[in-house]
């Protein structure tokens, strides 16, 4: 998707899990971030070469291997610096094969060129260190929010209460905010916060107890 200052590309991974990889780049400087290279780092690297953009960062939305296994390949090819939330950093360093260079926290900012700023939103629930990445009215949601659904909360450090709290935060964003999920699990590859408020039963839950009952039916 093209904007005046930046562009976002959604790439479909050839591996299992229907993963999406994202590339965000600053139009003026051509500096880019590759998000969640997962099983198909080569696709992201090839895309950057074709578009003549320079990846300077790899960013992981959380620690699961289908999102961070490609870190080593991207770092080897492009010498990117790796960014992840500090709660997931140790696990990502082990799984991805390269250390996290910049552990980040909530509302930290990642700069691409002079005009493009990626804001980190800490959204635990799927993992303790899950994050969303916001650029203006675009939001890469990882496995926190997918189209028509949400990420699972019954893996290791997943937590339903944390997920509920994170979703309440996302619900307050501009309804026109476009979400870019970590997986192609829904009826569309992308959506908006406003659309999800209408169709996503987890966002429509009125209280935590109702939300929890929905999770128990997973």
C-alpha positions in Angstrom: 0.0 0.0 0.0 1.4 3.4 -1.1 1.4 6.5 1.0 3.1 9.8 0.5 5.9 9.1 3.1 6.1 5.3 3.2 4.9 2.1 1.6 3.9 -1.3 3.0 4.1 -4.6 1.2 2.3 -7.8 2.3 4.1 -10.9 1.2 2.7 -14.4 1.4 5.1 -17.0 2.8 5.5 -20.2 0.9 5.9 -22.1 4.2 3.3 -23.7 6.4 1.0 -21.6 8.5 -0.2 -19.1 5.9 2.2 -16.5 7.3 2.5 -13.0 6.1 5.8 -11.2 5.9 5.8 -7.4 5.7 8.2 -4.8 4.3 7.8 -1.2 5.3 10.0 1.4 3.7 10.5 5.2 3.7 9.9 6.5 0.2 12.5 9.2 0.3 15.5 7.4 1.8 14.5 3.9 0.6 15.3 2.5 4.0 13.2 -0.5 5.0 12.3 -2.8 7.8 11.5 -6.5 7.2 8.9 -7.8 9.7 8.6 -11.4 10.6 10.7 -13.1 7.9 9.6 -16.5 9.3 9.9 -19.4 6.9 10.5 -17.4 3.7 13.3 -14.8 4.2 14.3 -15.1 0.6 11.0 -13.7 -0.6 11.5 -10.6 1.5 15.1 -10.1 0.4 14.2 -10.6 -3.3 11.4 -8.1 -3.0 13.8 -5.5 -1.5 16.2 -6.0 -4.3 13.5 -5.7 -7.0 12.2 -2.5 -5.4 15.7 -1.1 -4.9 15.1 -0.5 -1.2 17.6 -1.2 1.6 16.6 -3.2 4.7 18.2 -1.9 7.8 16.1 -3.6 10.4 14.4 -6.9 11.0 11.5 -6.7 13.4 9.7 -9.6 15.1 6.2 -9.2 16.4 6.8 -12.1 18.8 9.0 -15.0 19.5 7.3 -18.0 17.7 9.5 -19.7 15.1 7.1 -19.1 12.2 7.8 -15.4 12.6 11.5 -15.4 13.5 13.3 -18.4 11.9 14.3 -16.2 8.9 16.2 -13.7 11.0 19.6 -15.2 10.5 19.2 -15.3 6.7 18.1 -11.7 6.5 21.0 -10.6 8.8 23.5 -12.5 6.8 22.3 -11.1 3.4 21.5 -7.5 4.4 23.3 -7.0 7.8 20.1 -5.8 9.3 19.8 -5.0 13.0 17.2 -7.1 14.9 14.4 -5.5 16.9 12.0 -7.2 19.3 10.2 -6.6 22.6 12.5 -7.2 25.5 10.2 -9.9 27.0 10.7 -12.1 23.9 14.3 -11.1 23.1 16.1 -14.1 24.6 13.8 -16.6 23.0 14.0 -14.9 19.6 17.8 -14.7 19.8 17.9 -18.5 20.3 15.3 -19.4 17.7 16.3 -16.9 15.0 20.0 -17.6 15.3 21.1 -14.0 15.8 20.9 -11.8 18.9 18.4 -9.0 19.3 20.2 -5.8 18.8 17.6 -3.4 20.1 15.1 -4.7 22.7 12.2 -2.3 22.7 9.2 -1.5 25.0 5.8 0.1 24.7 5.7 3.3 22.6 9.3 3.1 21.5 9.9 4.5 18.0 11.8 3.0 15.1 12.9 5.5 12.5 13.2 4.9 8.8 14.8 7.8 7.0 13.7 11.2 8.2 9.9 10.9 7.6 8.8 7.3 8.6 8.3 6.5 12.2 7.2 3.0 13.4 5.6 3.1 16.9 5.8 0.0 19.0 2.6 -1.0 20.9 3.1 -3.7 23.5 0.1 -6.1 23.1 0.8 -9.2 25.3 -1.6 -12.1 25.3 -0.4 -14.4 22.5 3.1 -14.1 24.1 4.4 -11.9 26.8 6.4 -9.9 24.4 3.9 -9.6 21.5 3.9 -6.2 19.8 2.0 -4.4 17.1 3.7 -1.9 14.9 1.9 1.3 13.9 2.8 3.7 11.1 0.1 6.5 10.9 -3.1 4.6 10.3 -1.5 1.3 9.4 -1.0 -1.4 12.0 1.0 -4.6 11.7 -0.7 -6.8 14.3 1.3 -10.0 14.3 -0.7 -12.7 16.1 -2.5 -10.3 18.4 -5.4 -9.6 16.0 -6.1 -11.4 12.7 -9.0 -10.8 10.4 -12.1 -12.1 12.1 -10.2 -13.7 14.9 -7.3 -13.3 17.4 -4.2 -15.2 18.3 -4.3 -18.1 20.6 -3.7 -17.6 24.3 -3.1 -21.2 25.4 0.6 -21.5 24.3 3.2 -21.3 27.1 3.2 -17.6 28.2 -0.1 -16.8 26.5 -2.7 -15.1 28.8 -6.4 -14.4 28.2 -6.5 -11.4 30.5 -3.5 -9.8 28.9 -5.1 -10.5 25.5 -8.3 -8.9 26.6 -6.5 -5.8 27.8 -4.5 -5.6 24.6 -7.6 -5.8 22.5 -9.3 -3.0 24.5 -6.3 -0.8 23.6 -6.6 -1.6 19.9 -10.3 -1.0 19.9 -9.6 2.7 20.8 -7.6 3.3 17.7 -8.9 5.3 14.8 -11.6 3.0 13.1 -9.9 3.7 9.8 -6.7 2.1 11.0 -5.8 -0.7 8.6 -4.7 -3.9 10.2 -2.1 -6.1 8.6 -2.2 -9.6 10.3 0.4 -12.2 10.8 -1.6 -14.9 9.1 -4.0 -15.3 6.2 -6.6 -17.0 8.5 -9.7 -14.8 7.8 -12.1 -13.9 4.9 -9.7 -11.2 3.7 -6.0 -10.5 3.9 -6.4 -7.1 5.6 -9.1 -5.2 7.3 -9.7 -2.1 9.5 -10.3 -1.6 13.2 -13.8 -0.3 12.3 -14.6 -3.4 10.3 -13.3 -5.7 13.0 -15.4 -4.0 15.6 -18.5 -5.0 13.6 -17.6 -8.6 12.7 -14.9 -9.9 15.1 -16.7 -11.7 18.0 -13.7 -11.2 20.3 -13.8 -7.5 19.8 -17.5 -7.4 20.3 -17.4 -9.2 23.7 -18.8 -6.8 26.3 -16.7 -8.0 29.2 -13.8 -10.2 30.1 -16.1 -13.1 31.3 -17.8 -13.2 27.9 -14.5 -13.0 26.2 -13.1 -15.8 28.3 -16.1 -18.0 27.5 -15.4 -17.5 23.8 -11.8 -18.5 24.3 -12.8 -21.7 26.1 -14.7 -22.7 22.9 -11.5 -22.5 20.8 
